[in-house]
């Protein structure tokens, strides 16, 4: 992609003001409030809430994030634990699938080795 093909136009009808709410323990909730190009709140669109946290592993922090189906901050806080549990389960399932695929690939490669004298 060349520099001429990149579109840097701001989508003026899709603007949000971002606010982060954290509990200084594990929860971080991003609240995206829709705004108009003049900066005033756009009441015709719903707020968007996103949950975020980190798990510590031997390899370092692992980020988890998920949308929170909520219309208020209070609802978002209530839905946060379940959303993070779901995101963690999904991440673990994806890691297991990747490991299985790697194992299958390794077995396939190992089966292609031809031993001399056989």
C-alpha positions as CSV (number, residue, x, y, z in Angstrom):
1,X,0.0,0.0,0.0
2,X,1.4,3.3,-1.0
3,X,1.0,6.6,1.0
4,X,-1.4,7.8,-1.7
5,X,-3.9,5.0,-1.0
6,X,-4.3,5.6,2.8
7,X,-7.5,7.5,3.7
8,X,-6.9,9.7,6.7
9,X,-10.3,11.3,6.6
10,X,-12.0,11.7,10.0
11,X,-15.5,10.1,10.0
12,X,-17.4,13.1,11.4
13,X,-20.6,11.1,11.9
14,X,-18.9,8.4,13.9
15,X,-17.1,10.4,16.7
16,X,-16.9,9.2,20.3
17,X,-15.4,10.7,23.4
18,X,-13.4,8.1,25.4
19,X,-13.4,7.8,29.1
20,X,-11.7,5.2,31.2
21,X,-13.1,4.0,34.5
22,X,-10.8,1.8,36.6
23,X,-11.0,0.3,40.1
24,X,-7.2,0.1,40.6
25,X,-7.5,-3.6,41.1
26,X,-8.4,-5.5,37.9
27,X,-11.3,-3.7,36.1
28,X,-10.9,-1.2,33.4
29,X,-14.1,-0.1,31.5
30,X,-13.9,2.1,28.4
31,X,-16.9,4.3,28.0
32,X,-17.3,5.6,24.5
33,X,-19.9,8.5,24.4
34,X,-21.1,9.4,20.9
35,X,-20.5,13.1,20.1
36,X,-21.3,15.4,17.2
37,X,-18.6,17.2,15.2
38,X,-19.1,20.3,17.5
39,X,-18.3,18.2,20.6
40,X,-21.8,18.0,22.0
41,X,-23.2,14.6,23.0
42,X,-25.1,12.9,20.2
43,X,-28.3,11.6,22.0
44,X,-29.4,9.7,18.9
45,X,-26.7,7.0,19.4
46,X,-25.9,4.7,22.3
47,X,-22.8,4.7,24.5
48,X,-20.4,1.8,23.9
49,X,-18.8,0.0,26.9
50,X,-15.7,-2.2,26.6
51,X,-14.2,-4.2,29.4
52,X,-10.4,-4.7,29.7
53,X,-8.2,-6.5,32.2
54,X,-4.8,-8.3,32.3
55,X,-3.8,-11.8,33.4
56,X,-0.3,-12.4,34.6
57,X,1.6,-15.3,33.1
58,X,5.1,-16.6,33.1
59,X,5.6,-14.9,29.7
60,X,4.2,-11.5,31.0
61,X,0.7,-9.8,31.0
62,X,-2.0,-11.2,28.8
63,X,-4.7,-8.7,27.9
64,X,-8.3,-9.6,27.9
65,X,-11.0,-7.4,26.5
66,X,-14.7,-7.8,25.6
67,X,-17.7,-5.6,24.7
68,X,-20.1,-5.0,27.6
69,X,-23.7,-5.1,26.5
70,X,-24.8,-2.2,28.7
71,X,-26.5,1.2,28.4
72,X,-25.2,2.6,31.7
73,X,-21.9,2.4,33.6
74,X,-23.7,0.5,36.4
75,X,-24.8,-2.2,34.0
76,X,-21.3,-2.3,32.5
77,X,-19.8,-2.9,36.0
78,X,-22.4,-5.7,36.6
79,X,-21.6,-7.4,33.3
80,X,-17.8,-7.0,33.6
81,X,-17.0,-10.3,35.5
82,X,-19.1,-12.5,33.2
83,X,-17.7,-10.8,30.1
84,X,-14.1,-11.3,31.3
85,X,-14.8,-15.0,32.2
86,X,-16.2,-15.5,28.7
87,X,-13.2,-13.8,27.1
88,X,-10.8,-15.9,29.1
89,X,-12.5,-19.1,28.2
90,X,-12.5,-18.1,24.5
91,X,-8.7,-17.3,24.8
92,X,-8.0,-20.6,26.4
93,X,-10.0,-22.5,23.7
94,X,-8.1,-20.6,21.0
95,X,-4.7,-21.5,22.6
96,X,-5.7,-25.1,22.8
97,X,-6.7,-25.1,19.1
98,X,-3.4,-23.5,18.2
99,X,-1.5,-26.1,20.2
100,X,-3.4,-28.9,18.5
101,X,-2.7,-27.5,15.1
102,X,1.0,-27.2,15.9
103,X,1.1,-30.8,17.2
104,X,-0.6,-32.0,14.0
105,X,1.8,-30.0,11.9
106,X,4.8,-31.4,13.9
107,X,3.5,-35.0,13.5
108,X,3.1,-34.5,9.8
109,X,6.6,-33.2,9.5
110,X,8.0,-36.0,11.6
111,X,6.2,-38.6,9.4
112,X,7.9,-37.3,6.3
113,X,11.4,-38.1,7.7
114,X,13.0,-41.0,5.7
115,X,15.5,-43.0,7.7
116,X,18.4,-44.5,5.7
117,X,18.4,-48.3,5.6
118,X,14.7,-48.8,5.9
